[in-house]
Amino acid sequence: MSKPVKITLISFLVIFACMGGACSMRTTDASVSKGADPVPAAVADREIDAALATIKKKPDSTAGYNQLATVYINKARSTGDFGLNSKAQSAVDEALKIAPDDFTARKLQSSLHLTFHRFRDALYLGKKLQQEFPSDAYIYGVLTDANVELGNYAEAIVEAQKMVDLKPNTASYARVGHLRSLHGDHPGAVEMFKTAARTADPLDKEAQSWCLVRLGDEFWKNGNYTEAEKVYDEALQIFPGFHLAVAGKGRIRAAQNDFEGAERFLSDAQNKVPNAETIILLGHIYKLQGLADKAGHQYELVEAVEQKLGMKGDQKLLALFWADQNIRLDEALSIAAAEHDARKDIYTADVLAWCLFKKGRLPEAKAAITEALRLKTNDAGILYHAGMIENGLGNRTQAVILLKKALMINPSFDLIQAENARSVISILQ
């Protein structure tokens, strides 16, 4: 019998629990998608055909539309084709027209609220579903994710504990890992991500690989590049070509100054799924190699990708990118401030702090970065921003402490900003 997982706050160990960002958690599970295997595209296409056939046969039933939405969500997750989520939304809309109270359709809607960053809508619907179906673990996953994205971390812990009590499985263990990571409990996060991968359905290759990528990302965040690459390799053995694992490999090679290897993996990942973080990192590699034109092309592509997605994308990532580049700072601050008005998570507070710093509004930047640091997360980027803000305020000793801590956690957290941190430390000491 497995040992119960509890979320406790003992010294710096906390937690339990998103793909976050809402985003960080996978939100479709067997309670919505019965036995779905998202790996081969041909399988998904056959399932789409089957769902369409059901709709044609029973146009007044929600079953076919729910089935179609589930397949689109699974395929979007495994391929990285975000546009498939819009097709899923259309299918859910049709199901809800037929039966507004359909339980499965409403669960799928709550998941799509998270996908499209409608976090308050997800929280509202999740609470309604919770009142009606208090023993459904999936709903607590939605509530956990929504609260994490909105910065309601205490509430997220409560909902996550309920989820793991009701259904200790891959979905709940992954949320444990994410919340532990957010609260700076690296060993605890590693333990839970390993458990999530180990308990995943062996027939769902993408689910196993997704959990392993989360584990690799946790190692990466904490500067353990060797273990991170091992885990990414394992993910690729299980699910060959998985774009998140390929990008992870590229990030590790870049951190180890293997720019040729990094370029190969990152280009592959970018061709599969043009993700802004991957595009930026590849641009940094070209910049450090003196390839200004290729770097410029990458940086232009970042804006094209994020602006094409609009509110479907991560606008605060675009704001962070502009602030790092010292360009379009008014727009960056406007985006960050609007995001912060809507959600109070630590990463939004961090981006707001950095944009305020770049605009010279140091007292406000200090307040925002204090908010970003409140969970004591082991995030080198947040600590770097905190150090630079302290330096701007004239607090040289505290600036050095924070900048050194950032580099100690992850020496290559950002190829450009990490070097800047080292330069500032050398000047201040």
C-alpha positions in Angstrom: 0.0 0.0 0.0 1.4 3.4 -1.0 2.3 5.9 1.6 -0.1 8.9 1.7 1.3 12.1 0.3 0.8 15.1 2.6 1.5 18.7 2.0 3.2 20.1 5.0 5.0 23.3 5.8 8.0 22.2 7.8 10.9 24.7 7.6 11.6 25.2 3.9 9.8 22.0 2.9 6.3 22.6 1.7 3.8 21.5 -0.4 2.2 19.5 -3.0 0.8 19.7 -6.5 0.4 23.0 -12.6 1.8 22.7 -16.6 1.6 26.4 -16.0 1.9 27.4 -15.8 -1.8 26.4 -16.2 -0.3 25.8 -18.0 2.4 23.7 -16.7 0.0 20.9 -15.8 -1.6 18.4 -18.1 -5.3 18.8 -17.4 -6.9 16.0 -19.4 -7.0 12.7 -17.6 -8.8 9.4 -17.8 -11.9 10.9 -16.1 -12.4 12.9 -19.3 -10.4 11.0 -21.8 -10.9 7.3 -21.4 -7.7 5.5 -22.4 -6.6 8.0 -24.9 -3.1 7.4 -26.3 -1.9 10.7 -27.9 1.3 9.4 -29.4 0.9 8.5 -33.1 -0.7 11.2 -35.2 -2.4 8.5 -37.2 -4.2 7.2 -34.1 -5.4 10.7 -33.3 -6.7 11.2 -36.8 -8.6 7.9 -36.6 -10.1 9.0 -33.3 -11.1 12.3 -34.9 -12.8 10.5 -37.7 -14.6 8.3 -35.2 -15.8 11.3 -33.2 -17.0 12.9 -36.4 -18.9 9.8 -37.3 -20.5 9.7 -33.9 -21.6 13.3 -34.4 -23.1 12.6 -37.8 -24.9 9.5 -36.4 -26.1 11.3 -33.2 -26.0 15.0 -33.9 -28.2 15.8 -30.8 -25.8 14.0 -28.4 -22.9 15.5 -26.6 -20.9 12.3 -26.7 -19.3 12.9 -30.2 -18.5 16.5 -29.5 -16.9 15.6 -26.1 -14.9 12.8 -27.8 -13.8 15.2 -30.6 -12.7 17.9 -28.1 -10.7 15.3 -26.0 -8.8 14.1 -29.1 -8.0 17.6 -30.2 -6.7 18.5 -26.7 -4.6 15.4 -26.5 -3.2 16.0 -30.0 -2.4 19.6 -29.3 -0.5 18.6 -26.2 1.6 15.9 -27.8 2.3 17.8 -31.1 2.5 21.4 -29.7 0.0 22.6 -32.3 -1.8 25.1 -30.2 -4.4 25.8 -32.9 -6.0 22.4 -32.2 -7.2 23.8 -28.9 -9.4 26.2 -30.7 -11.0 23.3 -32.5 -11.5 21.6 -29.1 -13.1 24.8 -27.9 -15.5 24.8 -30.8 -16.5 21.2 -30.1 -17.1 21.9 -26.4 -19.2 24.9 -27.4 -21.4 22.6 -29.5 -21.7 20.1 -26.7 -22.8 22.9 -24.2 -25.4 24.2 -26.7 -26.9 20.7 -26.7 -26.7 20.2 -22.9 -25.4 23.2 -20.9 -25.1 21.1 -17.7 -23.2 18.2 -19.4 -20.6 17.2 -16.8 -17.9 16.1 -19.3 -18.3 19.1 -21.5 -18.0 21.4 -18.5 -14.8 19.6 -17.3 -13.4 20.0 -20.7 -14.4 23.7 -20.7 -12.6 24.2 -17.4 -9.4 22.7 -18.9 -9.7 24.9 -21.9 -10.1 28.0 -19.7 -6.7 27.1 -18.3 -5.2 26.5 -21.8 -6.4 29.9 -23.0 -5.2 31.7 -19.8 -8.8 32.4 -18.7 -7.7 31.6 -15.1 -10.5 33.3 -13.3 -13.1 31.6 -15.5 -11.4 28.3 -14.7 -11.5 29.0 -11.0 -15.2 30.1 -11.1 -16.2 27.0 -13.1 -14.0 24.7 -11.0 -15.7 25.9 -7.9 -19.2 25.3 -9.4 -18.2 21.8 -10.4 -16.7 21.2 -7.0 -20.0 22.0 -5.3 -21.8 19.6 -7.6 -19.2 16.8 -7.7 -17.1 17.1 -4.6 -15.5 13.7 -5.1 -14.1 14.2 -8.6 -10.3 14.5 -8.4 -10.0 16.1 -11.8 -11.9 19.2 -10.6 -9.4 19.7 -7.8 -6.6 19.7 -10.4 -8.3 22.5 -12.3 -8.7 24.4 -9.0 -5.0 23.8 -8.1 -3.8 25.0 -11.5 -6.1 28.1 -11.6 -5.0 29.1 -8.1 -1.3 28.7 -8.9 -1.6 30.8 -12.0 -3.5 33.5 -10.1 -1.0 33.5 -7.2 -3.4 32.0 -4.7 -0.8 29.5 -3.4 -2.3 28.7 0.0 -5.6 27.8 -1.8 -3.7 25.8 -4.4 -2.1 23.7 -1.6 -5.5 23.0 -0.1 -7.1 21.9 -3.4 -4.0 19.9 -4.3 -4.1 18.0 -1.1 -7.8 17.1 -1.7 -6.8 15.9 -5.2 -4.1 13.6 -4.0 -6.2 12.3 -1.2 -9.0 11.4 -3.7 -6.8 10.1 -6.4 -3.0 9.6 -5.8 -1.9 9.3 -9.4 0.4 10.9 -12.1 -1.8 14.0 -12.4 -1.8 14.7 -8.6 1.8 13.8 -8.1 2.9 16.2 -10.8 1.1 18.9 -9.0 2.9 18.0 -5.8 6.1 18.4 -7.7 5.2 21.7 -9.1 4.1 23.2 -5.8 7.2 21.9 -4.0 9.4 23.4 -6.7 7.6 26.8 -6.3 8.3 26.7 -2.6 12.0 25.9 -3.0 11.8 22.3 -2.1 14.0 20.8 -4.8 14.5 17.3 -3.3 10.8 17.0 -2.7 10.0 18.2 -6.2 12.4 15.7 -7.7 10.8 12.9 -5.6 7.3 13.7 -6.8 8.2 14.2 -10.5 9.9 10.8 -10.4 6.8 9.3 -8.8 4.6 10.9 -11.4 6.6 9.4 -14.2 6.8 6.0 -12.6 3.0 5.9 -12.1 2.0 7.1 -15.6 0.1 4.8 -17.8 2.7 2.7 -19.7 0.6 2.9 -22.8 0.6 6.7 -22.7 4.1 7.5 -23.9 3.5 11.2 -24.0 2.4 11.3 -20.4 5.5 9.5 -19.2 7.8 11.7 -21.3 6.0 14.8 -20.1 6.6 13.9 -16.5 10.2 13.2 -17.3 10.6 16.6 -19.0 9.2 18.2 -15.8 11.8 16.3 -13.8 14.6 17.4 -16.2 13.4 21.0 -16.0 13.6 20.8 -12.2 17.2 19.5 -12.5 18.0 22.3 -15.0 16.6 25.0 -12.8 18.9 23.9 -10.0 22.0 23.6 -12.2 22.2 19.8 -12.3 22.8 19.6 -16.1 24.1 16.1 -16.1 20.9 14.6 -14.5 18.7 16.9 -16.6 20.2 15.6 -19.8 19.9 12.0 -18.7 16.2 12.5 -18.0 15.6 14.3 -21.3 17.3 11.4 -23.1 15.0 8.9 -21.2 12.0 11.0 -22.3 13.1 10.8 -25.9 13.6 7.1 -25.7 10.0 6.7 -24.6 8.5 9.3 -26.9 11.0 9.9 -29.8 11.0 13.5 -31.1 9.1 14.9 -28.2 9.6 18.7 -28.8 9.8 19.6 -25.1 12.6 17.1 -24.5 14.4 18.1 -27.6 14.4 21.7 -26.5 15.6 20.6 -23.0 18.6 18.9 -24.6 19.4 22.1 -26.5 19.2 24.1 -23.4 21.6 21.8 -21.6 24.1 21.8 -24.5 24.0 25.6 -24.5 24.7 25.8 -20.8 27.7 23.6 -21.4 29.0 25.9 -24.2 28.3 23.2 -26.8 26.8 25.7 -29.2 27.0 23.4 -32.2 25.0 20.7 -30.4 22.7 23.3 -28.9 21.9 24.8 -32.3 21.1 21.3 -33.7 18.6 20.4 -30.9 17.1 23.9 -30.7 16.6 24.2 -34.4 14.9 20.8 -34.4 12.6 21.9 -31.6 11.9 25.2 -33.2 10.9 23.5 -36.5 8.6 21.1 -34.6 7.0 23.8 -32.4 8.1 27.5 -32.6 8.2 28.1 -28.9 9.3 31.6 -27.8 11.8 30.4 -25.2 13.5 28.1 -27.7 13.6 30.9 -30.3 15.2 33.3 -27.8 17.8 30.8 -26.7 18.8 30.1 -30.3 19.0 33.8 -30.9 21.4 34.2 -27.9 23.6 31.4 -29.2 23.9 33.2 -32.6 24.6 36.5 -30.8 27.4 35.0 -28.8 28.9 33.5 -31.9 28.9 36.9 -33.6 26.2 36.0 -36.0 24.2 39.2 -35.7 21.9 38.7 -38.7 20.8 35.2 -37.6 20.4 36.4 -34.0 18.3 39.4 -35.3 16.1 37.0 -37.3 15.5 34.9 -34.2 14.5 37.9 -32.1 12.1 39.1 -34.8 10.6 35.7 -34.9 9.9 35.9 -31.1 7.7 38.9 -31.6 6.0 37.4 -34.6 5.1 34.2 -32.7 3.9 35.8 -29.5 2.0 38.6 -31.2 0.3 36.1 -33.5 -0.9 34.1 -30.5 -2.0 37.3 -28.8 -3.8 36.6 -25.5 -3.5 32.9 -26.3 0.2 33.2 -25.7 2.3 34.3 -22.8 2.4 38.0 -23.1 4.6 38.5 -20.1 7.3 36.5 -21.8 7.3 39.0 -24.6 7.5 41.8 -22.0 10.4 40.1 -20.4 12.1 39.7 -23.7 11.8 43.4 -24.6 13.0 44.4 -21.1 16.1 42.1 -21.5 16.8 43.7 -24.9 16.2 47.3 -23.6 13.6 47.9 -26.3 9.9 48.9 -26.4 10.1 49.4 -22.6 6.8 51.3 -22.4 5.0 48.5 -24.1 6.7 45.9 -22.0 5.7 47.7 -18.8 2.2 48.1 -20.0 1.9 44.4 -20.7 3.5 43.4 -17.4 1.3 45.8 -15.4 -1.9 44.6 -17.1 -0.9 41.0 -16.4 -0.2 41.8 -12.8 -3.6 43.4 -12.4 -5.1 40.2 -13.6 -2.9 37.7 -11.7 -0.6 37.8 -8.7 1.7 34.8 -9.3 5.4 35.2 -8.6 6.5 35.1 -12.2 4.2 37.9 -13.3 5.5 39.9 -10.3 9.0 39.2 -11.4 8.5 40.4 -15.0 6.7 43.6 -13.6 9.7 44.2 -11.3 12.2 43.9 -14.2 10.2 46.2 -16.4 9.9 48.8 -13.7 13.7 48.5 -13.1 14.4 49.1 -16.7 12.2 52.2 -16.6 14.2 53.5 -13.5 11.2 53.1 -11.2 13.3 51.5 -8.5 11.1 51.7 -5.4 8.2 50.1 -7.3 10.6 47.5 -8.7 11.7 46.6 -5.2 8.1 46.1 -4.1 7.3 43.9 -7.0 10.5 41.8 -6.7 9.7 41.3 -3.0 6.4 39.9 -4.0 8.1 37.6 -6.5 10.5 36.3 -3.9 7.8 35.5 -1.3 7.8 31.7 -1.8 11.6 31.4 -1.7 11.6 29.7 -5.1 15.0 28.5 -6.3 14.8 30.5 -9.5 18.0 32.1 -10.7 16.2 34.6 -13.0 14.2 36.0 -10.1 17.2 36.2 -7.9 19.2 37.9 -10.7 16.5 40.5 -11.1 16.4 41.1 -7.3 20.2 41.6 -7.3 20.1 44.1 -10.1 17.4 46.0 -8.4 19.3 46.1 -5.1 22.3 47.4 -7.1 20.2 50.1 -8.6 19.1 51.1 -5.2 22.7 51.3 -4.0 22.6 48.2 -1.8 25.9 46.8 -3.1 26.4 44.1 -0.5 22.9 42.7 -0.9 23.2 42.9 -4.7 26.3 40.7 -4.6 24.7 38.2 -2.3 21.7 37.8 -4.6 23.7 37.7 -7.8 26.0 35.1 -6.5 23.1 33.0 -5.3 21.5 33.1 -8.7 24.7 31.9 -10.3 25.2 29.2 -7.7 21.7 27.8 -8.3 22.1 27.8 -12.1 25.3 29.2 -13.6 23.7 29.5 -17.1 20.2 30.4 -16.3 20.3 32.8 -19.2 23.3 32.9 -21.6 23.3 36.7 -21.8 22.0 37.7 -18.3 24.2 35.3 -16.5 27.3 36.9 -18.0 25.9 40.3 -17.1 25.5 39.1 -13.5 29.2 38.0 -13.4 30.3 41.4 -14.8 28.3 43.3 -12.2 29.7 41.1 -9.4 33.3 41.8 -10.6 32.6 45.6 -10.5 31.0 45.6 -7.1 33.6 43.4 -5.3 
